[in-house]
């Protein structure tokens, strides 16, 4: 699971705004209250072998990432230790200088501790800068690193040197992202400098997807050449994303459609809608972490988290009402709830397997406890937060666990991945806090897994009049552009969501 977070660039050189021509983005024309994109272009440096896909390549995360990097809001530079391959054309500038457009070149033969960096994405000019200081030499000497440990010492030293030059070249370009699979850069602080976020191909997909959605660009499919873009709406993008994350809901929808039960069908659709809204709030939380500072960041993050928790709990409550009706449990369905012991006893009499889904002490019961305790602040004191300053001087917004429930929440977290997995921080000022992003990246997949398990276990196929074939439990077949649930569209959205 990627943490959708760019490195803090507040101490890096100021990056100038570079607005794209909006006329090339939306041909429908401007409406009165349309806004300009909120942020400058995303600047990306990538190891060339990760961004060399062509239109004829098979569909894959690499293919999609290459397409997204051609978007008008993104500036891409390629990098290779040995420079570009021989088939890359070099542009000749008026002064006679030559340079391949869209490439970053590092002159590693320069004098000791000064390595020249040249880059351009324009046919009119290029930038000449360089790496200074001793960070490359420090990487060469870093024998404590586990990266390349299986290689001979001279080769391992050479690899660490090359990796350090690569990421520092990205720093010279003032890149936001450096897309790479170099193991040394994922374990060493040389890559955590000056606002450059080092990420794998999969994490880059999630970060680029988040950036584009922040610009209201919901790209479904785009080829590596930048042609044939398929862009969706916000509503459709997150609706398809929610259904892709809840594949068991196809089974529910087919069963309730066969018996023409509009109420149960509406409840199933409500579960999807709740998760759709939760996904949007997840985006808002992640964007707030990039956009706001101080108390404004705390306020925006808590607002998004609060609504996300309500959406997740609402989806789980909906499945309890469906289970109540499908199993024929006595009493009113409005009293159904997976956290209610009395209702679960009634469920056990009807179907023990369904009741066992949230048996006390089990994994799902712990997940439910965490979600319920965090969400129940809607009935009590609102979620509270604070800015916390780390030892390195950076600040981050934290969310306080509800005081009366904190110990039970932490105990449940210990049983479901551990405190670090859920983003628990040590007690600060006699209260327990969580990193809101880590909490959401743990909680949302856990909730989705619980929902799918419930939908799979509740025996809708045993209802009178229901006769499900295997294809009834799958998305509509076909890969045409008109099929909103075509496999490529669903995969694209899931990869971009990082879930």
C-alpha positions as CSV (number, residue, x, y, z in Angstrom):
1,X,0.0,0.0,0.0
2,X,1.5,3.3,-1.1
3,X,1.5,6.2,1.2
4,X,0.2,9.0,-1.1
5,X,2.6,11.6,0.1
6,X,5.2,13.8,-1.5
7,X,8.4,14.7,0.4
8,X,8.3,18.1,2.1
9,X,9.8,20.6,-0.3
10,X,9.5,23.7,1.9
11,X,13.3,23.8,2.2
12,X,13.9,23.3,-1.5
13,X,14.4,26.0,-4.1
14,X,11.2,27.7,-5.0
15,X,9.6,26.1,-8.0
16,X,8.0,28.4,-10.5
17,X,4.4,28.1,-11.6
18,X,4.1,26.7,-15.1
19,X,0.5,26.6,-16.2
20,X,-0.5,24.4,-19.2
21,X,-2.7,25.7,-22.0
22,X,-6.2,24.8,-20.7
23,X,-7.6,24.9,-24.1
24,X,-5.8,21.6,-24.9
25,X,-7.2,20.0,-21.7
26,X,-11.0,20.5,-22.1
27,X,-12.4,21.3,-25.5
28,X,-15.9,21.9,-24.0
29,X,-15.1,25.5,-23.3
30,X,-15.0,27.4,-20.0
31,X,-17.9,27.9,-17.7
32,X,-18.3,30.9,-15.5
33,X,-17.2,29.2,-12.2
34,X,-14.5,27.0,-13.7
35,X,-11.2,27.4,-11.8
36,X,-7.7,27.1,-13.1
37,X,-5.8,24.0,-12.0
38,X,-4.8,24.4,-8.4
39,X,-1.2,23.5,-8.7
40,X,1.9,23.9,-11.0
41,X,2.9,21.1,-13.3
42,X,4.2,17.9,-11.8
43,X,7.9,17.4,-12.6
44,X,9.1,13.8,-12.9
45,X,12.5,12.3,-13.4
46,X,12.4,8.5,-14.2
47,X,14.9,5.8,-14.9
48,X,14.5,5.4,-18.6
49,X,13.9,1.6,-18.6
50,X,10.7,2.3,-16.5
51,X,9.2,4.7,-19.0
52,X,10.1,3.2,-22.4
53,X,6.7,1.6,-23.2
54,X,5.2,2.0,-26.6
55,X,1.6,1.8,-27.8
56,X,2.0,-1.7,-29.0
57,X,3.1,-3.0,-25.6
58,X,0.7,-5.1,-23.5
59,X,-1.6,-3.5,-21.0
60,X,0.2,-3.2,-17.6
61,X,0.9,-0.7,-14.8
62,X,4.0,0.4,-16.7
63,X,1.9,1.0,-19.9
64,X,-0.6,3.1,-17.9
65,X,2.1,5.1,-16.0
66,X,3.8,5.9,-19.3
67,X,0.5,7.2,-20.6
68,X,-0.2,9.4,-17.6
69,X,3.3,10.9,-17.8
70,X,2.4,12.3,-21.2
71,X,-0.4,14.4,-19.6
72,X,-0.2,18.1,-20.3
73,X,0.1,18.8,-16.5
74,X,3.2,16.6,-16.2
75,X,6.8,17.4,-17.3
76,X,8.9,14.2,-17.7
77,X,12.6,13.8,-17.9
78,X,14.4,10.5,-18.5
79,X,17.6,9.4,-16.9
80,X,20.1,6.6,-17.4
81,X,23.5,6.0,-15.8
82,X,25.2,5.7,-19.2
83,X,23.1,8.4,-20.9
84,X,20.4,7.8,-23.6
85,X,20.6,4.9,-26.0
86,X,22.0,5.5,-29.5
87,X,18.6,5.7,-31.2
88,X,17.5,8.8,-29.2
89,X,17.7,12.0,-31.4
90,X,19.9,14.9,-30.2
91,X,18.6,18.4,-30.7
92,X,21.0,21.0,-32.0
93,X,20.7,24.4,-30.3
94,X,21.5,27.7,-32.1
95,X,24.8,28.0,-30.3
96,X,25.8,24.6,-31.6
97,X,25.3,22.7,-28.4
98,X,23.6,19.3,-28.6
99,X,21.2,17.6,-26.1
100,X,18.4,15.0,-26.3
101,X,15.1,16.6,-25.4
102,X,13.5,15.3,-22.3
103,X,16.7,13.8,-20.9
104,X,18.9,14.6,-17.9
105,X,22.6,14.0,-18.4
106,X,25.2,13.6,-15.7
107,X,28.8,14.3,-16.5
108,X,30.4,12.0,-14.0
109,X,33.9,12.6,-15.4
110,X,34.0,16.1,-14.0
111,X,36.3,17.2,-11.2
112,X,36.0,15.6,-7.8
113,X,32.9,16.7,-5.9
114,X,31.6,18.7,-8.8
115,X,29.4,16.7,-11.3
116,X,27.8,18.6,-14.1
117,X,24.0,18.1,-14.8
118,X,22.4,19.2,-18.1
119,X,18.7,18.9,-18.9
120,X,16.1,20.3,-21.2
121,X,12.5,19.7,-22.3
122,X,12.5,22.7,-24.7
123,X,13.9,23.0,-28.2
124,X,14.8,26.6,-27.3
125,X,17.0,26.3,-24.2
126,X,18.7,23.9,-21.8
127,X,19.8,24.2,-18.2
128,X,23.4,23.6,-17.0
129,X,23.9,23.0,-13.3
130,X,25.7,20.5,-11.1
131,X,25.9,18.4,-8.0
132,X,28.1,19.8,-5.2
133,X,29.0,18.6,-1.7
134,X,30.1,15.1,-0.6
135,X,26.8,13.2,-0.7
136,X,28.0,11.0,-3.6
137,X,31.2,10.2,-1.8
138,X,29.2,9.4,1.3
139,X,27.1,6.9,-0.7
140,X,30.3,5.3,-2.1
141,X,31.6,4.7,1.4
142,X,28.3,3.5,2.9
143,X,29.3,-0.1,3.5
144,X,26.5,-0.4,6.1
145,X,23.9,-0.5,3.4
146,X,22.2,-3.8,2.7
147,X,21.7,-2.9,-1.0
148,X,24.1,-4.7,-3.3
149,X,25.6,-6.6,-0.4
150,X,25.7,-9.8,-2.5
151,X,28.0,-8.0,-5.1
152,X,31.7,-7.6,-5.0
153,X,32.7,-4.6,-2.9
154,X,33.9,-2.5,-5.9
155,X,30.7,-3.2,-7.9
156,X,28.5,-2.4,-4.8
157,X,30.4,0.9,-4.4
158,X,29.9,1.7,-8.0
159,X,26.2,1.0,-7.8
160,X,25.7,3.2,-4.7
161,X,27.6,6.0,-6.4
162,X,25.4,5.7,-9.5
163,X,22.3,5.7,-7.4
164,X,23.3,8.8,-5.5
165,X,24.2,10.7,-8.7
166,X,20.8,9.7,-10.2
167,X,18.7,11.1,-7.3
168,X,20.9,14.2,-6.9
169,X,20.4,14.8,-10.6
170,X,16.7,14.7,-10.0
171,X,17.2,17.2,-7.2
172,X,19.0,19.5,-9.6
173,X,16.0,19.4,-11.9
174,X,13.8,20.2,-8.9
175,X,11.8,17.1,-9.6
176,X,8.8,16.2,-7.5
177,X,9.2,12.5,-8.2
178,X,12.1,10.3,-9.1
179,X,10.7,6.9,-10.4
180,X,13.2,4.2,-9.9
181,X,13.7,0.6,-8.7
182,X,17.2,1.3,-7.3
183,X,17.3,-0.5,-3.9
184,X,19.9,1.9,-2.3
185,X,17.6,4.9,-2.7
186,X,14.8,3.2,-0.6
187,X,16.9,2.7,2.4
188,X,19.3,5.7,2.6
189,X,18.7,9.3,3.5
190,X,20.6,10.5,0.4
191,X,17.2,10.2,-1.4
192,X,15.3,12.1,1.3
193,X,16.5,15.6,0.4
194,X,15.2,18.7,-1.0
195,X,11.6,17.7,-1.9
196,X,12.3,14.8,-4.3
197,X,10.1,11.8,-3.6
198,X,11.7,8.5,-4.6
199,X,9.1,6.0,-5.5
200,X,8.6,2.7,-7.3
201,X,6.6,2.3,-10.5
202,X,3.5,1.2,-8.5
203,X,3.8,4.1,-6.0
204,X,4.3,6.5,-8.8
205,X,1.1,5.4,-10.4
206,X,-0.7,6.2,-7.2
207,X,1.0,9.6,-6.7
208,X,0.5,10.7,-10.3
209,X,-3.1,9.6,-10.1
210,X,-3.7,11.6,-7.0
211,X,-2.0,14.7,-8.5
212,X,-4.2,14.5,-11.6
213,X,-7.4,13.9,-9.6
214,X,-6.5,17.0,-7.6
215,X,-6.6,18.8,-11.0
216,X,-10.0,17.2,-11.8
217,X,-8.3,15.0,-14.4
218,X,-9.9,11.6,-14.1
219,X,-7.8,9.7,-16.7
220,X,-9.0,6.2,-17.4
221,X,-6.7,5.1,-20.2
222,X,-4.0,6.9,-22.1
223,X,-1.4,5.4,-24.4
224,X,2.4,6.0,-23.9
225,X,2.4,8.2,-27.0
226,X,-0.2,10.4,-25.4
227,X,-2.8,9.6,-28.0
228,X,-6.4,8.2,-27.5
229,X,-6.9,9.6,-24.0
230,X,-10.0,8.3,-22.2
231,X,-11.1,10.7,-19.4
232,X,-14.0,10.1,-17.1
233,X,-16.1,12.1,-14.7
234,X,-15.4,12.3,-10.9
235,X,-18.7,10.4,-10.2
236,X,-18.0,7.6,-12.7
237,X,-14.4,7.3,-11.7
238,X,-15.0,6.7,-8.0
239,X,-18.2,4.7,-8.6
240,X,-16.3,2.2,-10.8
241,X,-13.4,2.3,-8.3
242,X,-15.7,1.4,-5.4
243,X,-17.3,-1.5,-7.4
244,X,-13.8,-2.8,-8.3
245,X,-12.9,-2.8,-4.7
246,X,-16.1,-4.6,-3.7
247,X,-16.3,-7.4,-6.3
248,X,-18.7,-9.4,-4.1
249,X,-21.4,-6.8,-4.6
250,X,-22.0,-8.1,-8.1
251,X,-23.3,-11.3,-6.6
252,X,-25.7,-9.3,-4.3
253,X,-26.9,-7.2,-7.1
254,X,-27.6,-10.1,-9.4
255,X,-29.5,-12.0,-6.6
256,X,-31.7,-9.0,-5.6
257,X,-32.3,-8.2,-9.2
258,X,-33.6,-11.8,-9.9
259,X,-36.2,-11.5,-7.1
260,X,-36.9,-7.9,-8.0
261,X,-36.4,-6.7,-4.4
262,X,-35.8,-3.0,-4.8
263,X,-35.2,-2.4,-1.1
264,X,-32.3,-4.9,-0.9
265,X,-31.0,-3.7,-4.2
266,X,-31.0,-0.2,-2.9
267,X,-29.1,-1.2,0.3
268,X,-26.5,-3.0,-1.8
269,X,-26.0,0.1,-3.9
270,X,-25.9,2.2,-0.8
271,X,-22.9,0.2,0.4
272,X,-21.1,1.0,-2.8
273,X,-22.0,4.7,-2.6
274,X,-20.7,4.9,1.0
275,X,-17.3,3.5,-0.1
276,X,-17.3,5.8,-3.2
277,X,-17.6,8.8,-0.8
278,X,-15.0,7.3,1.5
279,X,-12.6,7.1,-1.5
280,X,-13.2,10.8,-2.3
281,X,-12.6,11.7,1.4
282,X,-9.4,9.7,1.3
283,X,-8.3,11.9,-1.7
284,X,-9.3,15.1,0.2
285,X,-7.3,14.0,3.2
286,X,-4.2,13.2,1.1
287,X,-4.5,16.5,-0.8
288,X,-4.9,18.4,2.4
289,X,-1.6,16.9,3.7
290,X,0.2,18.3,0.6
291,X,-1.7,21.7,0.5
292,X,-2.1,23.0,4.0
293,X,0.1,23.8,6.9
294,X,-0.3,24.3,10.6
295,X,-3.8,24.4,12.1
296,X,-5.4,24.6,8.6
297,X,-3.9,21.2,7.8
298,X,-5.2,19.7,11.1
299,X,-8.7,21.1,10.4
300,X,-8.9,19.9,6.8
301,X,-7.5,16.5,7.7
302,X,-9.9,15.9,10.6
303,X,-12.9,17.0,8.5
304,X,-12.0,14.5,5.7
305,X,-11.2,11.7,8.2
306,X,-14.5,12.2,10.1
307,X,-16.5,11.9,7.0
308,X,-14.5,8.9,5.7
309,X,-15.2,7.1,9.0
310,X,-18.9,7.8,8.7
311,X,-18.9,6.5,5.2
312,X,-17.1,3.3,6.1
313,X,-19.3,2.6,9.1
314,X,-22.4,3.3,7.1
315,X,-21.4,0.7,4.5
316,X,-20.9,-1.9,7.2
317,X,-24.2,-1.0,8.8
318,X,-25.9,-1.5,5.5
319,X,-24.6,-5.0,5.1
320,X,-26.0,-5.8,8.6
321,X,-29.5,-4.7,7.4
322,X,-29.2,-6.9,4.3
323,X,-28.1,-9.9,6.4
324,X,-31.0,-9.3,8.7
325,X,-33.5,-9.6,5.9
326,X,-31.8,-12.3,3.9
327,X,-31.5,-14.6,7.0
328,X,-35.0,-13.7,8.2
329,X,-33.8,-12.5,11.6
330,X,-36.6,-11.5,14.0
331,X,-37.2,-7.9,14.9
332,X,-36.7,-4.7,13.0
333,X,-33.9,-4.5,10.5
334,X,-33.0,-1.0,11.9
335,X,-31.7,-2.7,15.0
336,X,-29.2,-4.8,13.0
337,X,-25.5,-4.1,13.7
338,X,-22.4,-6.2,13.6
339,X,-21.3,-4.6,16.8
340,X,-24.5,-5.5,18.7
341,X,-24.2,-8.7,20.7
342,X,-28.0,-9.3,21.0
343,X,-28.5,-9.1,17.3
344,X,-25.6,-11.4,16.6
345,X,-27.2,-14.0,18.9
346,X,-30.3,-13.9,16.7
347,X,-28.1,-14.2,13.6
348,X,-26.3,-17.2,15.1
349,X,-29.6,-19.0,15.4
350,X,-30.3,-18.4,11.7
351,X,-26.7,-18.9,10.4
352,X,-23.7,-19.6,12.6
353,X,-21.2,-18.9,9.8
354,X,-22.5,-15.4,9.4
355,X,-22.4,-14.7,13.1
356,X,-18.9,-16.0,13.3
357,X,-17.6,-13.3,11.0
358,X,-17.2,-10.9,13.9
359,X,-16.7,-13.4,16.7
360,X,-15.0,-11.7,19.8
361,X,-11.2,-11.8,19.6
362,X,-11.2,-12.4,15.9
363,X,-9.5,-10.2,13.3
364,X,-12.7,-8.7,11.9
365,X,-14.0,-8.0,15.4
366,X,-10.8,-6.0,16.1
367,X,-11.2,-4.0,12.8
368,X,-14.9,-3.3,13.7
369,X,-13.8,-2.1,17.2
370,X,-11.3,0.3,15.7
371,X,-13.8,1.7,13.2
372,X,-16.7,1.9,15.6
373,X,-14.7,3.6,18.3
374,X,-13.3,6.2,15.9
375,X,-16.6,6.8,14.2
376,X,-18.6,7.1,17.4
377,X,-17.1,10.5,18.0
378,X,-20.1,11.7,16.0
379,X,-22.1,11.1,19.2
380,X,-19.5,12.7,21.5
381,X,-16.6,15.1,21.4
382,X,-15.4,15.7,17.9
383,X,-12.1,14.3,16.7
384,X,-9.2,16.4,17.9
385,X,-5.8,17.0,16.3
386,X,-2.5,18.8,16.7
387,X,0.6,19.7,14.8
388,X,3.6,17.6,16.0
389,X,7.2,18.5,15.4
390,X,9.5,15.6,14.8
391,X,13.2,15.5,15.9
392,X,14.3,16.6,12.4
393,X,12.2,19.8,12.6
394,X,9.5,18.7,10.3
395,X,5.8,19.1,11.3
396,X,2.9,16.7,10.7
397,X,-0.7,16.8,11.7
398,X,-1.8,14.1,14.1
399,X,-5.3,12.9,15.2
400,X,-6.0,12.1,18.8
401,X,-7.6,8.8,19.6
402,X,-10.9,9.3,21.5
403,X,-9.7,9.5,25.2
404,X,-12.3,7.0,26.6
405,X,-11.6,4.5,23.9
406,X,-7.9,4.9,23.2
407,X,-6.6,1.9,25.1
408,X,-9.2,-0.5,23.5
409,X,-8.4,0.9,20.1
410,X,-4.6,0.4,20.5
411,X,-5.2,-3.1,21.8
412,X,-7.3,-3.9,18.7
413,X,-4.5,-2.4,16.5
414,X,-1.9,-4.6,18.2
415,X,-3.9,-7.6,17.2
416,X,-4.4,-6.5,13.5
417,X,-1.0,-5.5,12.2
418,X,0.5,-3.6,15.1
419,X,0.6,0.0,16.1
420,X,3.1,1.1,13.5
421,X,0.9,-0.3,10.8
422,X,-2.0,1.9,12.0
423,X,0.2,4.9,12.5
424,X,0.1,5.1,16.3
425,X,2.5,7.6,17.8
426,X,3.8,7.5,21.3
427,X,1.8,9.4,23.8
428,X,2.1,13.1,23.3
429,X,1.0,15.3,26.1
430,X,-0.7,12.4,27.9
431,X,-2.9,11.4,24.9
432,X,-2.6,8.8,22.1
433,X,-2.3,10.1,18.5
434,X,-2.2,8.5,15.0
435,X,-0.7,9.7,11.8
436,X,-4.0,10.2,9.8
437,X,-2.6,9.0,6.5
438,X,-1.2,5.8,7.9
439,X,-4.4,5.2,9.8
440,X,-6.5,5.6,6.6
441,X,-4.2,3.4,4.6
442,X,-4.6,0.7,7.2
443,X,-8.3,1.2,7.9
444,X,-9.8,1.5,4.4
445,X,-8.4,-1.8,3.1
446,X,-9.4,-3.5,6.3
447,X,-13.0,-2.2,5.9
448,X,-13.1,-3.2,2.3
449,X,-11.9,-6.7,3.2
450,X,-14.6,-7.0,5.9
451,X,-17.3,-5.9,3.5
452,X,-16.3,-8.4,0.8
453,X,-16.2,-11.2,3.4
454,X,-19.6,-10.3,4.7
455,X,-21.0,-10.1,1.1
456,X,-19.4,-13.5,0.3
457,X,-20.7,-15.2,3.4
458,X,-24.3,-13.9,3.6
459,X,-26.2,-16.7,1.6
460,X,-28.1,-14.6,-0.9
461,X,-27.9,-17.5,-3.4
462,X,-30.2,-19.5,-1.1
463,X,-33.0,-17.0,-1.3
464,X,-36.2,-18.4,-3.0
465,X,-36.2,-17.5,-6.7
466,X,-32.4,-16.9,-6.9
467,X,-30.4,-19.0,-9.3
468,X,-26.9,-17.5,-9.8
469,X,-24.7,-18.5,-12.7
470,X,-20.9,-17.8,-12.4
471,X,-21.2,-14.9,-14.9
472,X,-23.8,-13.3,-12.7
473,X,-21.2,-12.7,-10.0
474,X,-18.8,-10.8,-12.4
475,X,-18.7,-7.4,-14.0
476,X,-20.3,-7.0,-17.4
477,X,-18.2,-8.7,-20.1
478,X,-16.6,-6.7,-22.9
479,X,-13.8,-4.2,-23.3
480,X,-15.5,-1.7,-25.4
481,X,-15.2,2.0,-24.6
482,X,-18.9,2.1,-23.8
483,X,-18.5,-0.5,-21.0
484,X,-17.9,1.5,-17.9
485,X,-16.7,-1.6,-16.1
486,X,-14.3,-2.9,-18.8
487,X,-11.4,-4.7,-17.2
488,X,-8.8,-2.1,-18.3
489,X,-10.8,0.8,-16.9
490,X,-11.3,-1.0,-13.5
491,X,-7.6,-1.9,-13.3
492,X,-6.5,1.6,-14.2
493,X,-8.6,3.2,-11.5
494,X,-7.5,0.6,-8.9
495,X,-3.8,1.1,-9.8
496,X,-4.2,4.9,-9.6
497,X,-6.0,4.7,-6.2
498,X,-3.1,2.6,-4.9
499,X,-5.5,0.1,-3.3
